[in-house]
């Protein structure tokens, strides 16, 4: 199986050379540098593009152009109105302060294999965190692990649309040790609505895995049917837990919360 993240690691290195030399690569040139046929660079550049967008970094992949000098059909970046503006941002950024986010894959590792390690040995999550280093990649691996543990369903309402599901930390990221940040037992898979309600304390989970709502008697406001479905109807109900008890939220995390 092709390891696109390993290719992205090599492409990232090559693109930083382009930054230092103030140059542009064609797809053919970049493909030769990393040993990939130029028509198969889309997924590789897509990983880098997605990472730069998620971390609010300049659009590094704008330095790769087709034979006409234009960006590829798959290029997108929020906050850049022209190629010239994108180039200026990329060339002006201090990339030395930002480690290669795909470094973990240089030797053949992949995010999917890291997810399997997190699920098989949650207590060794610090070893995985040391490998990924980048916060963005760490959060991606954590989300995939929590998604898999909860079988792709919200722990409160069981909605299963992937685009609506988010991996919520029980003990917040800023308060976590490196081990705790990607420990699958420190995560609950929630839809966007329930994630916000949980993070703001409107909904909570006790150490018996029961959901609590701060206004169970509905005294705060008139409740619509949807309001009730999202909040008060869940009060005192047990959350939907992973099939594997090994992945259930740890009581120490729930107590901290």
Legacy VTK file of the C-alpha trace (Angstrom):
# vtk DataFile Version 3.0
C-alpha trace
ASCII
DATASET POLYDATA
POINTS 257 float
0.000 0.000 0.000
1.319 3.462 -0.933
2.238 5.585 2.082
1.169 9.077 0.996
2.278 10.576 4.307
5.818 9.324 3.715
5.702 11.007 0.309
4.340 14.177 1.921
7.321 14.166 4.280
9.719 14.177 1.313
7.643 16.759 -0.569
7.642 19.070 2.470
11.458 18.964 2.554
11.625 19.710 -1.178
9.191 22.619 -0.887
11.292 24.215 1.852
14.258 24.066 -0.525
12.083 25.931 -3.039
11.321 28.538 -0.363
15.011 29.046 0.406
15.881 29.339 -3.295
12.853 31.527 -4.093
11.820 29.194 -6.881
8.804 27.384 -8.266
8.575 23.652 -9.085
6.601 22.105 -11.883
4.753 18.922 -11.012
7.308 17.003 -13.071
10.251 18.536 -11.176
8.778 17.833 -7.760
7.821 14.309 -8.809
11.395 13.576 -9.836
12.758 14.927 -6.580
10.651 12.620 -4.439
10.396 9.670 -6.834
6.692 9.983 -7.659
5.080 10.180 -11.088
3.858 13.756 -11.465
0.249 12.749 -12.146
0.139 11.038 -8.765
1.177 14.065 -6.722
-2.409 15.170 -6.012
-2.912 13.153 -2.798
0.575 14.108 -1.578
0.075 17.830 -2.073
-3.460 17.492 -0.740
-2.100 16.332 2.632
0.263 19.308 2.816
-2.434 21.729 1.686
-4.900 20.391 4.260
-2.294 20.672 6.989
-1.375 24.262 6.099
-5.047 25.246 6.081
-5.770 23.601 9.418
-2.751 25.236 11.086
-3.214 28.660 9.442
0.141 28.396 7.686
0.890 30.042 4.321
-0.105 27.941 1.289
3.137 26.011 0.761
1.768 24.000 -2.171
1.324 27.187 -4.191
4.977 26.691 -5.156
3.997 23.771 -7.406
2.652 24.720 -10.837
1.558 23.077 -14.040
3.355 23.603 -17.354
1.298 26.751 -17.988
2.450 28.294 -14.719
-0.887 27.905 -12.948
-1.766 26.082 -9.759
-3.336 22.641 -9.998
-7.072 22.053 -10.129
-7.084 20.764 -6.552
-5.426 23.820 -5.021
-7.419 25.895 -2.549
-6.498 28.145 0.304
-8.554 30.411 2.505
-7.363 33.990 2.848
-5.318 34.278 -0.369
-6.784 36.215 -3.287
-4.012 35.722 -5.830
-1.004 33.551 -6.661
1.265 36.532 -6.056
-0.142 37.084 -2.574
0.254 33.400 -1.767
3.865 33.364 -2.937
4.674 36.431 -0.852
3.240 34.813 2.264
5.105 31.563 1.686
8.465 33.236 0.987
8.066 35.564 3.950
7.279 32.869 6.503
9.973 31.542 8.865
9.578 27.840 8.110
12.571 26.973 10.311
10.273 27.464 13.297
7.894 24.791 11.993
9.012 21.178 12.012
8.069 18.860 9.153
4.622 17.640 10.299
5.025 14.367 8.396
8.371 13.496 9.986
6.732 10.534 11.732
6.257 8.894 8.323
9.832 9.238 7.034
10.708 5.689 8.048
7.464 4.185 6.744
5.079 4.816 9.654
1.582 6.061 8.808
-1.187 7.808 10.705
-3.307 4.669 10.314
-0.680 2.504 12.005
-0.413 5.080 14.801
-4.192 4.929 15.273
-3.977 1.155 15.652
-1.245 1.554 18.274
-3.384 4.029 20.231
-6.306 1.619 20.209
-4.259 -1.457 21.046
-2.126 0.133 23.768
-3.828 3.317 25.068
-1.495 3.397 28.058
1.460 3.902 25.679
0.002 6.983 23.976
3.012 9.110 24.980
5.177 7.023 22.632
2.891 7.889 19.730
2.821 11.564 20.701
6.616 11.738 20.606
6.524 10.452 17.023
3.934 12.877 15.662
5.290 16.044 17.358
2.974 18.349 15.383
-0.213 19.357 17.219
-2.222 19.210 13.998
-1.157 15.642 13.215
-1.580 14.598 16.858
-5.181 15.846 16.799
-5.831 14.109 13.492
-4.555 10.781 14.856
-6.528 11.276 18.078
-9.749 11.986 16.152
-9.346 8.901 13.983
-8.706 6.724 17.018
-11.744 8.087 18.876
-13.874 7.749 15.715
-12.924 4.103 15.448
-13.420 3.417 19.169
-16.961 4.836 19.045
-17.763 3.135 15.721
-18.358 6.527 14.096
-21.382 7.474 16.233
-21.943 10.381 18.607
-21.773 9.170 22.204
-24.841 11.278 23.089
-27.197 11.074 20.112
-25.698 8.354 17.845
-25.603 10.571 14.763
-23.135 9.069 12.301
-22.432 11.748 9.668
-18.581 11.854 9.654
-18.429 15.560 8.828
-20.443 16.409 11.957
-18.407 14.296 14.368
-15.582 15.637 16.519
-13.242 14.084 19.057
-13.795 15.950 22.304
-11.104 15.889 24.979
-12.456 15.146 28.451
-9.433 16.671 30.156
-8.708 19.747 27.996
-5.697 19.749 25.673
-4.031 22.674 27.478
-4.191 20.850 30.814
-2.956 17.508 29.469
0.413 15.836 29.585
1.716 14.544 26.247
0.378 11.091 27.107
-3.089 12.384 27.927
-3.432 14.479 24.777
-3.886 11.485 22.481
-5.060 8.868 24.969
-8.243 7.491 23.392
-9.642 7.091 26.932
-9.482 10.885 27.245
-11.817 11.281 24.294
-15.539 11.194 23.607
-16.891 11.242 20.055
-19.558 13.944 19.813
-21.473 15.689 17.063
-20.688 19.401 16.705
-23.751 20.474 18.736
-23.078 18.141 21.625
-19.362 18.915 21.545
-20.108 22.602 22.120
-22.653 21.826 24.839
-20.138 19.534 26.538
-17.198 21.944 26.281
-19.237 24.788 27.764
-20.450 22.638 30.677
-24.103 22.677 29.691
-23.885 18.900 29.386
-21.532 16.777 31.458
-20.738 13.114 32.126
-20.228 11.619 35.590
-17.983 8.687 36.497
-20.890 6.278 36.000
-21.079 7.465 32.363
-24.418 9.198 32.861
-25.146 12.473 31.103
-26.232 15.472 33.161
-27.936 18.610 31.902
-27.750 21.811 33.927
-31.458 22.639 33.464
-33.240 19.273 33.636
-36.557 20.861 34.701
-36.492 23.231 31.716
-36.828 26.387 33.794
-34.326 28.542 31.889
-36.371 29.124 28.728
-39.204 27.816 26.581
-37.970 24.565 25.053
-38.632 23.557 21.472
-38.777 19.914 20.483
-35.244 20.182 19.116
-33.971 21.942 22.268
-35.332 19.110 24.346
-33.859 16.429 22.081
-30.402 17.977 22.333
-30.394 18.636 26.067
-32.987 17.783 28.711
-34.027 14.483 27.118
-30.481 13.209 27.724
-30.442 13.978 31.453
-29.569 10.905 33.544
-29.204 8.725 30.446
-26.075 6.639 30.027
-23.826 7.740 27.198
-23.125 5.364 24.310
-19.829 3.717 25.130
-17.253 1.997 22.890
-17.797 -1.709 22.380
-14.327 -2.395 23.778
-14.310 -1.550 27.476
-10.590 -0.873 27.160
-11.512 2.338 25.302
-14.094 3.650 27.777
-13.350 7.088 29.265
-11.098 6.809 32.309
-12.706 7.850 35.579
-9.713 10.034 36.464
-10.361 12.133 33.346
-14.071 12.375 34.089
-13.337 13.377 37.691
-10.944 16.078 36.500
-13.608 17.459 34.225
LINES 1 258
257 0 1 2 3 4 5 6 7 8 9 10 11 12 13 14 15 16 17 18 19 20 21 22 23 24 25 26 27 28 29 30 31 32 33 34 35 36 37 38 39 40 41 42 43 44 45 46 47 48 49 50 51 52 53 54 55 56 57 58 59 60 61 62 63 64 65 66 67 68 69 70 71 72 73 74 75 76 77 78 79 80 81 82 83 84 85 86 87 88 89 90 91 92 93 94 95 96 97 98 99 100 101 102 103 104 105 106 107 108 109 110 111 112 113 114 115 116 117 118 119 120 121 122 123 124 125 126 127 128 129 130 131 132 133 134 135 136 137 138 139 140 141 142 143 144 145 146 147 148 149 150 151 152 153 154 155 156 157 158 159 160 161 162 163 164 165 166 167 168 169 170 171 172 173 174 175 176 177 178 179 180 181 182 183 184 185 186 187 188 189 190 191 192 193 194 195 196 197 198 199 200 201 202 203 204 205 206 207 208 209 210 211 212 213 214 215 216 217 218 219 220 221 222 223 224 225 226 227 228 229 230 231 232 233 234 235 236 237 238 239 240 241 242 243 244 245 246 247 248 249 250 251 252 253 254 255 256
